Amino acid sequence: MIVHLLTEQQKNLLIGKRYFSNSYFNPIQDINDNWIISQEEVLNATYEDVLWVKDLATIEYIAKPPIINFN
């Protein structure tokens, strides 16, 4: 899956920001600790103050494995 790469500063700018109507950005980290947002978030971004996300670089998403606690 292709996602869009953020710096930590860009991630902080998006926290609490809407990209469309009642939809909010949800930056997450991949297995390499890269901050990323989804293609859906970028493609549906309509507010002028966040349109810069459309220029972000893309990378392949590699999920973090789940943490399993055997205690």
C-alpha positions in Angstrom: 0.0 0.0 0.0 1.3 3.4 -0.9 1.3 6.1 1.8 2.6 9.7 2.1 5.7 10.4 4.2 5.8 13.2 6.8 8.5 14.8 8.9 7.8 14.9 12.6 7.1 18.7 12.3 4.6 18.0 9.5 2.9 15.4 11.6 2.5 17.9 14.4 0.9 20.4 12.0 -1.7 17.8 11.1 -2.8 16.7 14.5 -6.3 17.8 15.1 -6.7 19.1 11.5 -9.5 18.1 9.2 -8.9 17.0 5.7 -12.5 16.8 4.7 -15.8 17.6 6.4 -15.8 15.6 9.7 -12.6 13.6 8.7 -9.4 14.2 10.6 -5.8 13.4 9.7 -4.5 10.4 11.6 -0.7 10.2 11.2 0.8 6.9 12.2 4.2 5.3 12.2 5.3 2.4 10.1 7.8 -0.3 11.0 10.7 2.1 10.3 9.2 4.8 12.6 8.4 7.0 9.6 5.4 9.2 10.1 2.8 8.7 7.4 -0.7 9.5 6.3 -2.9 7.5 3.9 -3.7 8.2 0.3 -7.3 8.7 1.2 -6.3 11.6 3.5 -4.2 13.2 0.8 -6.6 12.7 -2.1 -9.6 14.0 -0.1 -7.8 17.0 1.5 -9.9 20.1 0.6 -9.0 22.7 3.1 -6.5 25.3 1.9 -4.3 25.2 5.0 -3.5 21.5 4.4 -3.2 21.3 0.6 0.5 21.0 1.0 0.0 17.3 1.8 -0.6 16.8 -1.9 3.1 17.4 -2.5 4.4 14.8 0.0 6.7 12.0 -1.2 5.2 8.5 -1.3 6.6 5.3 0.2 5.4 1.7 0.5 3.7 1.1 3.9 5.1 -1.7 6.1 3.0 -2.2 9.2 4.5 -2.7 12.6 3.8 -6.2 13.9 1.3 -6.4 16.7 2.7 -6.5 20.3 1.7 -9.7 22.0 2.0 -10.0 25.7 2.2 -13.5 27.0 1.9 -12.7 30.8 
